[in-house]
Structure formats: C-alpha cells, structure tokens
Amino acid sequence: MITKINGVINRVLDEEIRLQVGAMEYQVLVPEFVRRILQHRHGEEVSLHTTEYYESNQSQSRMVPRIVGFLHEIELDFFELFCTVDKVGVRKAMKALVRPIREIADAIQRQDSKWLTSLPGIGPATAEQVVATLRRKVTRYAFADTPSLDGADKPAVVGANGSLIEDAYHALVNLGLSPLEARERLDKVLVGGATFGSVQDMIMAVFKQ
C-alpha cells in the first residue's frame, strides 16, 4: 500500500489532484479542505500522506483502485477514524470533510450535531451517530494544528500524546470546567511547547495559567 507520495502538482480538479512523480502521473483524491489549500500551488512539489481503497464500478463489473491524500498524517488518521462510523464510507467521508479536521473534531467533542449537519452528506441521524461513536475519541484531533486555508503550514501541537490529552480533558470536565473551557485551557498549555509526562502535570499547568 502507498502510504506517502511526493510529486509536483500538475492539475487541481474538483475532487482530486494530478501529481507528477517521475514519468508517472497519479490521480490522488483529496477532500475539499485539502483541495482549497492546494488549488493555487500548480507546479509546486508536495508531500501527501495517503491510503488506498478499491471502488466498485458496477456498470463495468470491476474494482477501481483509488488513492486518497492528506497534507498531514493526523488528517489521514482522522479520516480513517471518521470512516469507522456506521454507514459512513470513504466517499461520504471525503464529501463531508469540507472544513479542517480540528473544527469537525471540536464539534463532535461538543456533541454539536446541528453543526455537523452543515457538512455535505451528513444528515441529522448520521450526525447523531458520528457523535455517539467518536465523541470520546477525537480530543487529539480537536487540538491538531494543521495547515490553514491560505496554504501556510503550521507546526503540529507537541508535548503530549493523544491519550494523555484525552485523559486530561475528561479530568478537567470532571473538575467542573465546561467542555469548551477545558479544551481552550489545554490548548494554551500545549501550544506553549512544554512536555508533560502525566495527566497530573498537565492539570497543574492548566491551573497555573
């Protein structure tokens, strides 16, 4: 399986880019939020984290191999997690990801089903299913610092692993903070670049602010 691909952007289409890799041109499917970042970068070299799947073409009775690409590995991780929701396949997930993963993960964490229905292809029932399935699994993505829509790359948040952030978030909520306040306070200590070895260390840093 191709997990990473480097090449020069030849074309940016509605749902894909064409990437020149040596003598070969690859079709790489990208969600809308990635397409917007790449749309003005024709002729530039990019590196994409990728996954592959086979798409059924019933009219021709054959399986077509597809490559899906993202600028950051954490975006790919979130996409694969999103696809685990019942009745959300690869195509529906691709269509839905029109906003950066941080915004979508934040809405899931807030259990904001109404906001999620603003995503293409996500109706009320699917939004509720997304929240029920993922709300305890998306904390690290809600803190992810990924490329902005103008294409400027930002450094990823560092200093703690995803499970530590998740545990600290739930601990702060249990201490009486609202979900939004807990996320904002954790965001501040993580962006500072400090290293944390335990949930207690992270909680202490939050209340020292």
ABEGO torsion letter per residue (X at the ends): XBABBBBBBABBBAABBBBBBEABBBBBBBBAAAAAAAAAABGBBBBBBBBBBBBBBAAAGBBBBBBBBBABAAAAAAAAAAAABBGBBAAAAAAABABBAAAAAAAAAAGBAAAAAABBGBBAAAAAAAAAAAAAAAAAAAABBBBBAAGBBBBBBBGBBAAAAAAAAAAAAAAGBBAAAAAAAAAAAAAAGBBBABAAAAAAAAAAX
